[in-house]
Amino acid sequence: MAINIKSSRELAPNPAYELMYEEYLEDIKSSGIILRHKKSGARVCIMSNDDENKMFCAAFRTPPENSTGVPHIIEHTVLCGSKNYPSRDPFMQLAKGSLNTFLNAMTYADKTLYPVASCNDKDFNNLMHVYMDAVFYPNIYKYRQIFMQEGWHYEMENADDELTINGVVYSEMKGATSSPESAIWDALGKAIYPDTTYGVNSGGDPKVIPELTYEYYLDFHRRFYHPSNSYIFVYGNCDMDERLAWMDENYLSAFDEITPNSEVSLQKHFGSAEPKRITQKYSIGATDDTEGKAYFAFAALCGSNLDILDCRAWGILSDVLIYSPGAPVKQALLDAGIGQDVFGGYDTHMIEDDFSVIVKNAKAEDLDRFYSIVIDTLKKQVEEGISEKALLACINRDEFYFREADYGGSPRGLDYAINMLQSWLYDDKAAFDYMHFLADCEELKKRIGTGYYENLIRKYILESDHCVLIESLPEPGLVEKENEELKAQLAAYKASLTKEEIDHIVEETRLLRAYQEHEPTEEELNCIPSLKRTDIPRETVPFYNEERTVGGAKTVYHDIETNGITYLNVLFDIEGLPKEYIPYVGLLGAILGNVDTADHSYADLVMDIKLNTGSLHFGAPTYRMYGKQDEFRPMYGLYTKMLADKVGFALDTAAEIIASSKFEDTKRLREIIGEVNQLLSEQSMRMAQKAENVELVRE
């Protein structure tokens, strides 16, 4: 299929739009065009290229004024049926007859996105239709029960029942905000952005969500879900002329331009060199020990998100200072026995961002020592200079990932749209400012050794007049205590109601149950578009597997375009490994490459790997035997990717790691095991919360 447009000159004349500006985006081989829909004021970005995985996204600037979670609740509710697709859950039906590669929605601190993607033209058109109908003509005005179901509601099936609060977002956020990590991040946002939209919880604070009224919720949608407040993306290899005409005729032309007043304000600085101190509590089990379970956070504002190079530099500094093995801030804290894990870094996707350092599971009395170590370590980095090798390694790693453009389960177009919104959301003339990644990387390399990175730390952290220091301390049984308080408040509230008001809640509960139990009619189901067999090409994607023998080893070779990147997996059969060693196989993958070898310290080893490869790591996969459903073979694998001229380096380094890793450094091994345990604990918590949310949705 040929690419339909490459510049605005090749667009068919369409009087509904005016060209604002355009640019060929060399880094992603795309023609970027910014249009304005004249009647509605909608901003439209066309990114035309040869990517068959087409992506559409309707984004809106949605800065909340409070922590009722109104943007999060609207994100849920607009997907519960619309004018042309009235079924209560059109997306489940749509997915059954779709070849979508992405179908989701997401709420950020100041924006909400509705992206879809598909490689099939007809499917892509269907998805666009359903999503635009959802955001502009949702059934939320017709059925109050949608707000009650997805947001919150008082619940009481009989007048004698206990009064409770329920709702999908309400229950979801009760689970999400109960973790100590969520508590410290929420406290940090409130502390460092107290006067702006970033100081409230866009997802919703369960204590505040019940303050949200149906009328305020509808007004929020009327104000912000208007084309005048929209940022619409169409990306990939599709007929852009047809898509632009379709959007105008079916949706945008029905709206007149308004002024949504959705601008995001900057935070006024405290004006003090000393950090503002905050103390808060988080819940642990009623009988759990509180010793060594404090969380500490230090954060400072780092300037405007429109200073693109500085923002990219802070991302590099986050990696160098906190996340790379041997990172100076992290290592200094761990060496001092402050906490069991260190995280934080540079927060992005806001009009102004902050740099933070957070430790978990620390001793409560170590707060001041934590702060001193962070500041003293950063001072030392400024005075002695940040490792040039570490900076270059992190820049090279980011550049490699950008060139690879592998975003896992997300389409490339979505990642590009999110990057663009880092500037376009705050400046209509800056849509493409974040799309010059490779040139920015070259400039960041040139600034190594010039004092640029050190001056960023000095200016925004060591000389900061707007920073915070937070301690989050464990309180046994806090959740249970708050639940009892809520129960008492609801009982008192019910006691204050008249019989008519109680009967109204009972009736509202009944109507909600009836709405939820209503089965869609055949007419409603038939409205939802689905692909026919004739809409699906008969041609299949080629399968590139060629068996070879290389150096005496059996090899499967894949001859495909990889933009110059070589992917190499080397597998070792461990079927004969004694069973008592099996539990340690996975742990070995975390250790290899993260301890010293005969020739390198682990910090230098990691830097060399970053400088020369995209990644090099070890793991223990299990493969099902071909043609045998119940037979599996355990393997141990080396996984690496690099540019073609670095294959030799990767193999030599892997051999060094395998043959000469030093396992006698018990201090380092304890650090790695602690990090692995923490990661597993967080994964288990997320899985438990996900399972809980699934059950809530089913109910």
C-alpha positions in Angstrom: 0.0 0.0 0.0 1.4 3.4 -1.0 1.7 6.2 1.5 -1.1 8.6 0.8 0.5 12.0 1.7 4.0 13.3 2.5 3.3 17.0 2.9 0.4 19.5 3.2 0.8 20.2 -0.6 -0.3 16.7 -1.3 -3.5 17.0 0.8 -6.7 17.4 -1.1 -8.0 20.9 -0.5 -10.4 20.9 2.4 -11.9 24.3 3.4 -12.8 23.0 6.9 -9.2 23.1 8.0 -6.4 25.6 8.0 -2.7 24.7 7.9 -0.9 26.0 11.0 2.6 24.6 10.3 4.3 21.4 9.1 7.7 19.7 9.4 9.3 16.5 8.0 10.2 14.6 11.2 13.4 12.9 10.1 13.8 10.9 13.3 10.6 8.9 12.8 10.4 9.2 9.0 7.1 11.0 9.1 5.4 14.0 7.6 4.1 16.1 10.5 1.2 18.5 9.8 -0.6 20.6 12.3 -4.1 21.7 11.3 -6.8 23.7 12.9 -10.5 22.9 12.3 -12.0 26.4 11.5 -15.5 25.9 12.9 -14.7 24.0 16.1 -11.2 25.1 16.9 -10.0 21.5 17.1 -6.2 20.9 16.9 -5.3 18.1 14.5 -2.0 16.4 14.0 -1.4 14.3 10.9 1.7 12.0 11.0 1.9 10.2 7.7 4.4 7.4 7.2 4.7 3.7 6.2 3.6 2.3 9.5 0.7 -0.1 8.9 -0.2 0.0 12.6 -2.3 3.0 12.3 -3.1 5.0 15.5 -5.8 7.5 16.3 -5.9 9.4 19.6 -8.3 12.1 20.9 -6.7 13.9 23.7 -8.0 16.6 26.0 -6.4 19.0 28.4 -8.2 18.1 31.7 -6.7 19.9 34.7 -8.7 19.0 37.8 -9.4 21.6 40.5 -9.8 19.0 43.3 -9.2 15.4 44.2 -12.7 14.1 43.4 -11.2 12.2 40.5 -13.5 13.8 38.0 -11.2 13.3 34.9 -10.6 9.7 35.9 -14.3 9.1 36.3 -15.1 10.7 33.0 -12.5 8.6 31.3 -14.4 5.5 32.5 -17.9 6.8 31.9 -17.6 8.1 28.3 -16.8 4.5 27.3 -20.2 3.3 28.6 -22.2 4.0 25.5 -22.9 6.9 23.2 -25.4 8.4 20.8 -24.6 6.1 17.8 -23.5 3.2 20.0 -26.0 3.1 22.8 -25.0 -0.4 24.2 -23.9 -0.2 27.8 -20.5 -1.6 27.0 -19.9 -1.1 23.3 -16.1 -1.7 23.6 -16.5 -5.3 24.7 -18.7 -5.9 21.7 -16.4 -3.9 19.4 -13.4 -6.0 20.5 -15.1 -9.2 19.5 -15.3 -8.1 15.9 -12.1 -6.1 15.7 -8.4 -6.6 14.8 -7.3 -3.8 17.0 -3.7 -3.7 18.2 -4.5 -1.2 21.0 -7.8 -0.1 22.6 -7.5 1.9 25.8 -7.9 5.2 27.6 -5.6 6.9 30.2 -5.8 9.8 32.7 -2.7 11.9 33.4 -2.3 14.7 35.9 -3.5 17.3 33.3 -4.7 15.4 30.3 -6.8 12.5 29.2 -6.1 10.3 26.2 -8.3 8.0 24.1 -6.0 6.0 21.7 -6.8 3.1 19.4 -4.8 1.3 16.8 -5.2 -1.2 14.0 -3.4 -2.5 10.9 -6.7 -3.0 9.1 -8.1 0.1 7.3 -11.8 -0.8 7.9 -11.2 -1.7 11.5 -9.3 1.6 12.0 -12.2 3.6 10.6 -14.6 1.7 12.9 -12.5 2.3 16.0 -12.2 6.1 15.2 -16.0 6.3 14.8 -16.7 4.6 18.2 -14.1 6.6 20.0 -15.1 10.0 18.6 -18.7 9.2 19.4 -17.8 8.2 22.9 -15.9 11.4 23.8 -18.2 13.9 22.1 -21.7 12.3 22.6 -21.5 10.0 25.6 -24.6 8.7 27.3 -23.6 10.2 30.6 -26.2 13.0 30.1 -28.9 10.4 29.5 -28.2 7.9 32.3 -27.1 9.1 35.7 -26.5 5.4 36.6 -23.3 5.6 34.5 -21.9 8.2 36.9 -23.1 6.1 39.8 -21.6 2.8 38.5 -18.2 4.1 37.4 -17.8 7.0 39.9 -19.5 6.7 43.2 -22.9 6.3 44.8 -24.6 5.8 48.1 -25.9 2.2 48.2 -28.8 0.8 50.2 -31.1 -1.9 48.8 -33.6 -1.7 51.6 -34.4 1.1 54.1 -33.1 -0.9 57.0 -29.8 -1.7 55.4 -26.5 -0.1 56.3 -25.6 2.8 54.2 -22.4 2.3 52.1 -20.5 3.9 49.3 -19.6 2.0 46.1 -18.4 2.7 42.5 -15.7 1.4 40.2 -13.3 4.3 40.4 -14.0 4.8 44.2 -13.1 1.2 44.9 -10.2 1.2 42.5 -8.6 4.2 44.1 -9.2 2.8 47.6 -7.0 0.0 46.6 -4.4 2.1 44.7 -4.0 4.7 47.4 -3.6 2.1 50.2 0.0 1.2 49.2 2.9 3.1 50.9 4.4 4.0 47.5 1.2 5.6 46.3 1.0 7.5 49.6 4.5 9.0 49.3 3.9 10.0 45.7 0.6 11.6 46.5 2.2 13.5 49.4 5.0 14.6 47.2 2.6 16.1 44.6 0.6 17.9 47.3 3.7 19.3 48.9 5.6 20.5 45.9 2.6 21.7 43.8 0.3 23.0 46.5 -1.2 25.8 44.4 -1.7 24.1 41.0 -3.6 21.3 39.5 -0.7 19.0 40.2 -1.3 19.3 43.9 -4.5 17.3 43.6 -5.1 13.7 42.7 -6.5 13.4 39.2 -7.2 9.7 39.8 -9.3 10.6 42.9 -8.8 10.5 46.6 -11.4 8.1 48.1 -12.0 10.5 51.0 -12.8 13.3 48.5 -14.5 11.4 45.6 -17.9 11.4 47.4 -17.9 15.2 47.2 -18.2 15.0 43.4 -21.7 15.9 42.3 -23.4 14.7 39.1 -23.8 18.3 38.0 -20.1 19.3 38.5 -19.1 16.1 36.6 -21.3 17.0 33.6 -20.0 20.6 33.6 -16.5 19.2 33.5 -17.3 17.2 30.4 -19.1 20.1 28.7 -16.1 22.4 29.3 -13.2 20.2 28.5 -14.6 17.5 26.1 -15.1 20.0 23.3 -13.1 20.1 20.1 -11.8 23.5 21.1 -9.9 21.8 23.9 -8.9 18.7 21.9 -5.6 17.4 20.4 -6.4 14.9 17.7 -3.8 12.6 16.2 -4.0 10.4 13.1 -0.8 8.4 12.5 0.4 5.9 10.0 -0.3 4.7 6.5 -3.9 5.6 5.8 -5.9 7.8 3.5 -5.5 11.1 5.4 -7.7 13.1 3.0 -10.6 10.8 3.6 -10.0 10.7 7.4 -9.9 14.5 7.7 -13.1 14.9 5.6 -14.8 12.2 7.7 -13.9 13.9 11.0 -15.3 17.2 9.8 -18.5 15.8 8.3 -19.4 13.4 11.2 -18.2 15.3 14.3 -16.2 18.5 14.2 -18.5 20.5 12.1 -21.3 20.1 14.7 -19.4 22.3 17.2 -18.7 26.0 17.3 -15.4 27.2 18.8 -15.4 28.1 22.5 -12.8 29.2 25.1 -12.4 26.3 27.5 -10.0 28.1 29.8 -8.1 24.9 30.5 -4.6 26.5 30.8 -2.3 25.0 33.4 -0.7 27.5 35.8 2.9 27.4 37.2 3.6 26.9 40.9 4.7 30.0 42.9 8.0 29.2 44.6 8.3 29.0 48.4 11.3 31.4 48.3 13.2 29.4 51.0 16.5 27.5 50.7 15.3 25.1 53.4 13.0 22.3 52.3 9.4 22.4 53.4 8.9 19.5 55.8 5.8 17.2 55.7 4.9 14.3 57.9 2.2 11.8 57.1 1.1 8.3 58.0 0.4 5.2 55.9 -1.2 2.0 57.0 0.3 -1.4 57.9 -1.2 -4.5 59.5 -2.6 -4.0 63.0 0.0 -6.3 64.5 2.9 -5.5 62.2 6.2 -4.1 63.6 6.8 -0.4 62.6 10.6 -0.5 62.9 12.5 0.2 59.7 9.4 0.9 57.6 9.6 4.7 57.1 9.5 6.3 53.6 11.5 9.5 53.0 11.3 11.8 49.9 13.2 14.8 48.9 12.1 16.8 45.8 12.9 20.1 44.1 11.3 21.9 41.1 13.4 21.8 37.9 11.9 24.3 35.6 9.6 24.4 32.6 8.8 21.3 30.5 9.2 23.6 27.4 13.0 23.7 28.1 13.3 20.5 26.1 17.1 19.9 26.3 17.1 20.5 30.1 14.2 18.0 30.5 16.1 15.4 28.5 19.2 16.1 30.6 17.3 15.6 33.8 16.1 12.2 32.5 19.7 11.3 31.9 20.7 12.6 35.3 18.0 10.5 36.9 19.5 7.3 35.4 23.1 8.3 36.3 22.3 9.4 39.9 19.7 6.9 40.9 19.1 4.0 38.6 22.3 2.8 37.1 24.2 0.2 39.1 26.6 2.1 41.4 24.6 5.3 40.9 26.1 7.7 43.4 23.0 8.9 45.2 21.5 5.4 45.5 24.8 3.8 46.5 25.6 6.5 49.1 22.2 5.9 50.8 22.4 2.1 50.7 26.0 2.2 52.0 24.8 4.4 54.9 22.1 1.9 55.7 19.3 4.3 54.8 16.4 2.2 53.5 16.3 -1.0 51.4 15.6 0.6 48.0 16.0 4.0 46.3 13.9 5.4 43.5 12.4 8.6 42.2 14.1 10.7 39.5 12.7 13.2 37.1 8.9 13.4 36.8 7.7 14.3 33.3 4.5 15.1 31.4 3.6 18.2 33.3 4.2 21.9 32.5 6.9 22.0 35.2 8.6 18.9 36.6 10.5 17.9 39.7 13.5 15.7 40.6 13.0 13.5 43.6 14.9 10.9 45.7 12.8 8.4 47.6 13.9 5.7 50.0 11.7 2.9 51.4 11.9 0.9 54.6 14.2 3.3 56.4 14.4 4.0 60.2 12.2 6.9 61.3 15.1 8.6 63.1 17.2 8.8 59.9 15.3 11.5 58.1 17.9 14.3 58.6 20.7 11.9 57.7 18.8 11.0 54.5 18.6 14.6 53.5 22.2 15.3 54.3 23.5 12.4 52.4 21.4 13.3 49.3 22.6 16.9 49.4 26.3 16.1 50.2 26.4 13.4 47.4 25.0 15.9 44.9 27.5 18.6 46.0 30.3 16.1 45.5 29.0 15.3 42.0 29.0 19.0 41.2 32.5 19.7 42.7 34.2 16.6 41.3 32.2 16.3 38.1 29.7 13.7 37.0 31.1 10.6 35.4 31.4 11.4 31.7 31.3 7.7 30.9 28.1 7.3 32.8 26.4 10.2 31.1 27.5 9.0 27.6 26.3 5.5 28.4 22.9 6.6 29.4 22.5 8.9 26.4 23.6 6.1 24.1 21.1 3.7 25.7 18.2 6.1 25.2 19.3 6.7 21.6 19.4 3.0 21.0 15.9 2.5 22.4 14.6 5.4 20.3 16.1 4.0 17.1 14.7 0.5 18.0 11.2 2.0 18.5 9.9 -1.1 20.3 7.2 0.0 22.8 6.0 -3.4 23.7 2.2 -3.6 23.6 1.8 0.1 22.6 1.8 1.3 19.0 4.7 3.6 18.1 2.2 6.4 17.1 0.9 6.5 20.7 4.4 7.0 22.1 5.0 9.8 19.7 1.7 11.4 20.5 2.5 11.3 24.2 5.9 12.8 23.6 4.4 15.6 21.5 1.9 16.5 24.2 4.8 17.3 26.5 5.1 20.6 24.6 2.0 20.9 22.4 -0.4 20.8 25.4 1.2 24.0 26.8 2.2 25.9 23.6 0.2 25.6 20.3 3.4 26.4 18.3 5.5 23.7 19.9 3.8 20.5 18.7 7.1 19.0 17.3 9.6 20.3 19.8 10.0 16.8 21.5 10.3 15.1 18.1 14.0 15.9 17.5 15.3 13.2 19.7 18.5 12.3 17.8 19.6 15.9 17.4 19.0 16.5 21.1 21.1 13.4 21.9 24.0 14.8 19.9 23.7 18.1 21.7 23.6 16.4 25.1 26.8 14.5 24.2 28.5 17.7 23.2 27.7 19.2 26.6 29.4 16.4 28.6 32.5 17.8 30.3 31.3 21.5 29.9 29.7 21.8 33.4 26.2 21.8 31.9 24.9 18.8 33.9 26.6 19.9 37.1 25.1 23.4 36.7 21.6 21.9 36.4 22.1 20.2 39.8 23.5 23.4 41.3 20.8 25.7 40.0 17.7 23.5 40.6 18.7 21.5 43.7 21.6 22.9 45.7 20.4 26.5 45.2 16.7 25.6 45.1 14.1 28.0 46.7 11.3 25.4 46.3 11.9 22.0 47.6 10.3 19.6 50.1 11.3 16.9 52.5 8.7 14.3 53.4 8.5 11.4 55.9 5.8 8.8 55.6 5.5 6.8 58.8 3.8 3.4 59.3 0.7 3.3 61.5 -0.7 -0.1 62.4 -4.3 -0.6 61.6 -4.8 2.9 60.0 -6.9 1.5 57.1 -9.1 -0.3 59.6 -9.4 2.8 61.7 -10.4 4.9 58.7 -12.9 2.3 57.6 -14.5 2.4 61.0 -14.6 6.2 61.0 -16.2 6.1 57.5 -18.8 3.6 58.7 -19.7 5.8 61.7 -19.9 8.9 59.4 -22.3 7.0 57.0 -24.4 5.8 60.0 -24.6 9.4 61.3 -25.5 10.7 57.8 -28.2 8.1 57.4 -29.6 9.0 60.8 -29.9 12.6 59.6 -32.0 11.7 56.6 -35.7 11.9 56.3 -37.8 8.9 55.3 -38.2 10.4 51.8 -34.4 10.8 51.4 -33.8 7.2 52.5 -36.4 6.0 50.1 -34.7 8.0 47.3 -31.4 6.2 47.9 -33.1 2.9 47.9 -34.8 3.8 44.6 -31.5 5.0 43.1 -29.9 1.7 44.1 -32.7 -0.2 42.5 -32.5 1.8 39.3 -28.7 1.2 39.2 -29.2 -2.5 39.5 -31.8 -2.5 36.7 -29.5 -0.5 34.5 -26.6 -2.9 35.1 -28.8 -6.0 34.5 -30.3 -4.7 31.3 -29.2 -6.8 28.4 -28.5 -4.8 25.2 -31.2 -5.2 22.5 -30.5 -6.6 19.1 -30.8 -3.1 17.7 -28.1 -1.8 20.0 -25.8 -4.7 19.3 -26.2 -4.3 15.5 -25.1 -0.7 15.8 -21.6 -1.7 16.8 -19.4 -2.1 13.8 -17.5 -5.3 13.2 -15.3 -6.6 10.5 -16.5 -9.0 7.9 -14.4 -11.8 6.5 -14.1 -9.8 3.2 -12.5 -6.9 5.2 -9.6 -9.0 6.1 -6.8 -9.5 3.5 -6.1 -13.1 2.7 -2.3 -12.5 2.6 -0.5 -13.5 5.7 2.6 -11.8 7.3 5.7 -13.7 6.2 7.3 -16.1 8.7 11.0 -15.7 8.8 12.6 -18.8 10.3 15.7 -20.4 8.8 17.6 -23.1 10.5 21.4 -22.9 10.3 24.5 -24.2 12.0 27.0 -21.5 13.1 30.2 -22.6 14.8 28.8 -26.0 15.4 25.7 -24.6 17.2 22.2 -25.0 16.0 20.9 -21.6 15.0 17.5 -20.1 14.0 18.1 -17.1 11.7 15.5 -14.4 11.0 16.2 -12.3 7.9 14.1 -9.2 8.6 14.6 -5.4 8.6 15.8 -4.3 12.1 17.2 -0.8 11.3 20.7 -2.0 11.7 20.2 -3.7 15.1 21.3 -7.3 15.7 19.3 -9.4 18.1 21.1 -12.4 19.6 19.7 -15.0 22.0 21.9 -17.8 23.1 20.2 -20.7 25.0 21.8 -23.4 27.2 20.0 -26.6 28.1 19.7 -27.0 31.9 17.4 -29.9 31.9 19.8 -31.9 34.0 20.2 -29.3 36.7 19.6 -30.8 40.2 16.2 -29.8 41.5 17.6 -28.2 44.6 19.2 -25.5 42.4 16.1 -24.6 40.5 14.9 -21.8 42.9 18.2 -20.0 42.4 18.2 -20.0 38.6 16.1 -16.9 38.3 18.1 -15.1 40.9 21.3 -15.9 39.0 19.9 -13.8 36.1 19.6 -10.8 38.4 23.2 -11.3 39.6 25.1 -11.9 36.4 26.2 -8.5 35.0 25.5 -6.8 38.3 28.6 -8.0 40.3 32.3 -7.5 39.7 34.2 -9.7 37.2 37.9 -10.4 37.0 38.4 -7.4 34.7 35.7 -4.9 35.6 33.8 -3.5 38.6 30.1 -4.1 38.1 29.5 -0.3 37.8 32.1 -0.1 34.9 30.7 -3.3 33.4 27.1 -1.9 33.3 28.4 1.4 31.8 30.3 -0.5 29.1 27.2 -2.5 28.2 25.2 0.7 28.0 27.8 2.3 25.8 28.0 -0.5 23.4 24.7 -2.4 23.4 20.9 -1.9 23.7 20.9 -4.5 26.5 22.7 -7.6 27.7 21.0 -9.8 30.3 20.4 -13.3 31.4 17.2 -15.3 32.2 15.7 -18.7 32.6 12.9 -19.4 30.1 10.9 -22.6 29.7 9.8 -23.8 26.3 7.1 -26.2 25.3 8.3 -28.9 23.1 7.1 -28.6 19.5 4.1 -30.9 18.9 3.9 -32.0 22.6 1.4 -30.1 24.6 2.5 -31.3 28.1 6.3 -31.5 27.6 8.6 -28.5 28.5 12.3 -27.9 28.5 14.0 -25.5 30.9 16.8 -23.3 29.4 19.2 -20.7 30.5 19.6 -17.7 28.1 21.8 -14.8 27.2 19.7 -12.0 25.6 21.4 -9.1 23.9 20.8 -6.6 21.2 23.3 -4.2 19.6 24.4 -2.5 16.4 26.0 -5.0 14.0 29.6 -3.8 14.6 29.2 -4.4 18.4 28.4 -8.2 18.2 32.0 -9.1 19.1 31.8 -6.8 22.2 28.6 -8.4 23.3 29.9 -11.9 23.0 33.2 -11.1 24.7 31.4 -9.4 27.6 29.0 -12.2 28.0 31.8 -14.7 28.1 33.6 -12.5 30.8 30.4 -12.4 32.9 29.8 -16.1 32.7 33.4 -17.1 33.3 34.7 -14.6 35.9 31.8 -13.1 37.9 32.8 -12.7 41.6 30.1 -14.1 43.8 32.1 -13.7 47.1 31.0 -10.0 47.6 28.2 -10.8 50.0 27.3 -7.1 50.6 26.6 -6.7 46.9 24.6 -10.0 46.8 22.5 -8.8 49.7 21.7 -5.5 47.8 20.7 -7.4 44.7 18.5 -9.9 46.6 16.9 -7.0 48.5 16.1 -5.3 45.2 14.7 -8.6 43.8 12.5 -9.2 46.8 11.2 -5.6 46.6 10.4 -6.0 43.0 8.6 -9.3 43.6 6.7 -7.7 46.5 5.5 -4.8 44.3 4.5 -7.2 41.5 2.5 -9.3 43.9 0.8 -6.2 45.3 -0.1 -5.0 41.8 -1.4 -8.4 40.8 -3.6 -8.5 43.9 -4.9 -5.0 43.3 -5.6 -5.9 39.6 -7.5 -9.1 40.7 -9.5 -7.1 43.2 -10.4 -4.5 40.5 -11.4 -7.3 38.1 -13.8 -8.6 40.7 -15.2 -5.2 41.3 -15.9 -4.7 37.7 -17.6 -8.1 37.5 -19.8 -7.2 40.4 
